[in-house]
Amino acid sequence: CSSPLPTGPRTLSITNVQTLGGFSIADNTEINFTVFDTFNQGDVLVNEFMYNPPSETPRYVELINRSGKLLNLRNWRLQRRQTSGESSRFISESDLGIGPGELLVITDDLSLFNDVYGERNALEMASFPEFTLTVEDQIRLYTGSGIRADSLAYNPSTWGGDGVALERISLDVS
């Protein structure tokens, strides 16, 4: 086949397959898979984050897919940077699709997030980064191949963010 499969969910149906040695695959076997697009710089950005929530409210980072593509966030990392070092966490080690224009919230407590904000496209990250509350820090987003997809520096002493989420004003400003 000279042209690639279109993106999205696909099903491969197998019928009447047998090797010369007599091994066969059961007729009507189906294999489900998804074809994802290729990430380009600027496709996925950090849109909003809550690093110092009020009590009984979870921390979170909201990502936005600003492309027209179906992308896979498998093995992507959410990381912070501060002067004392870096910590890095995988968002998901399984396929995790994010569609065109879709938002995805990554939180430290999915149950609490759903209680406070209602059910959204969200997932709980096993080891959510501990973003700093007092000195300048960065939220960094890396692809599965180690490319920095986005980063957002913030300074609690000048930006605020005590008990409120901080949102990117323009997706066109890096």
C-alpha positions in Angstrom: 0.0 0.0 0.0 1.6 3.3 -1.1 -0.6 5.7 1.0 -0.8 5.7 4.8 -3.9 4.7 6.7 -6.1 7.6 7.7 -5.9 8.6 11.4 -8.4 7.4 13.9 -9.6 4.0 15.2 -9.2 1.1 12.8 -10.0 -2.6 12.8 -8.0 -5.3 11.1 -10.2 -8.3 10.2 -8.4 -11.6 9.6 -9.9 -14.5 7.6 -8.5 -17.6 5.9 -4.9 -17.2 7.0 -2.7 -20.4 7.2 1.1 -20.8 7.1 2.8 -23.5 4.9 3.5 -25.3 8.2 -0.2 -25.6 8.9 -0.5 -22.9 11.6 -3.6 -20.8 11.2 -5.3 -17.8 12.7 -8.9 -18.2 13.6 -11.3 -16.9 11.0 -13.0 -13.5 11.8 -10.2 -12.5 14.2 -10.3 -8.7 14.7 -7.5 -6.5 16.0 -8.4 -3.0 17.0 -5.8 -0.2 16.8 -5.5 3.5 16.4 -3.5 5.5 13.8 -2.2 8.7 15.2 -0.8 11.8 13.5 2.8 13.0 14.0 3.4 15.7 16.5 4.8 19.1 15.3 6.1 21.9 17.6 3.2 24.0 18.8 0.5 21.3 18.5 0.1 20.7 22.3 0.5 23.4 24.9 0.0 24.0 28.6 -3.2 26.0 28.7 -3.9 26.4 32.4 -2.5 25.2 35.7 -3.4 25.1 39.4 -0.2 24.8 41.4 -1.5 26.1 44.8 -5.1 25.2 45.1 -7.4 26.1 48.0 -8.1 23.3 50.5 -10.3 20.4 49.1 -9.3 21.4 45.5 -6.8 19.3 43.4 -3.7 20.5 41.6 -3.8 20.2 37.9 -2.3 21.1 34.5 -4.6 21.5 31.5 -3.2 20.7 28.0 -4.8 21.8 24.7 -4.3 20.2 21.3 -4.4 23.3 19.1 -3.8 21.3 15.9 -6.2 19.6 13.6 -4.6 16.2 14.4 -5.2 13.2 16.6 -2.1 12.9 18.7 -0.8 10.2 21.1 0.6 11.3 24.4 2.0 7.9 25.2 5.3 8.3 27.2 5.0 12.1 27.3 6.3 13.6 30.5 5.2 16.5 32.7 8.2 17.9 34.4 9.2 20.9 36.5 12.4 22.8 36.7 13.7 24.7 39.6 17.1 25.7 40.8 17.6 22.6 43.0 17.0 20.2 40.1 14.3 18.6 38.0 11.7 16.0 38.6 10.1 14.1 35.7 6.9 12.1 35.4 5.2 10.1 32.7 1.6 11.2 31.9 0.7 7.8 30.5 2.7 4.7 29.5 -0.2 3.5 27.4 -1.8 5.1 24.2 -3.5 8.3 25.2 -5.2 10.1 22.3 -5.9 13.8 22.4 -8.1 15.0 19.5 -8.1 18.3 17.5 -9.0 21.2 19.8 -9.4 18.9 22.8 -8.5 19.7 26.3 -6.9 17.2 28.7 -6.6 17.8 32.4 -3.8 16.0 34.3 -4.4 16.1 38.0 -3.1 14.7 41.3 -6.5 13.5 42.4 -9.1 12.5 39.8 -11.9 11.8 42.2 -11.5 15.2 43.9 -11.2 16.9 40.5 -14.5 15.3 39.4 -16.2 16.3 42.6 -15.1 19.9 42.3 -15.3 20.6 38.6 -17.5 17.8 37.3 -16.4 15.0 34.9 -14.1 16.3 32.2 -11.5 14.8 29.9 -9.1 14.2 32.8 -6.7 11.7 34.2 -4.8 11.2 37.4 -1.1 11.1 37.1 0.6 8.6 39.4 3.4 11.0 40.6 2.1 14.5 39.9 5.0 17.0 40.1 5.3 19.1 43.2 5.4 22.6 41.7 7.0 25.2 43.9 5.0 27.7 45.8 7.6 30.3 46.5 10.3 30.7 43.8 10.2 30.8 40.0 9.6 27.4 38.4 8.7 25.9 35.1 6.2 23.5 33.9 7.7 21.5 31.0 6.0 19.1 28.6 8.1 16.6 26.7 7.1 14.2 24.0 7.8 10.4 24.2 10.9 11.0 22.0 12.2 13.7 24.4 11.3 16.8 22.4 10.2 19.7 24.5 6.6 20.3 23.3 6.0 23.3 25.6 7.3 25.0 28.7 5.8 27.7 30.9 7.8 29.6 33.5 5.9 31.1 36.4 6.9 33.1 39.4 4.5 32.9 42.4 5.6 36.2 43.9 4.7 38.2 40.8 2.0 36.0 39.1 -0.1 35.2 42.0 -1.9 31.9 41.7 -2.6 31.4 45.4 -5.9 29.5 45.4 -6.7 30.3 41.7 -5.8 28.7 38.4 -3.5 30.6 36.0 -4.4 30.5 32.4 -2.5 31.3 29.3 -3.9 34.5 27.7 -2.9 33.6 24.2 -1.9 30.3 22.7 0.2 32.1 20.1 2.6 33.5 22.7 5.4 31.2 23.9 
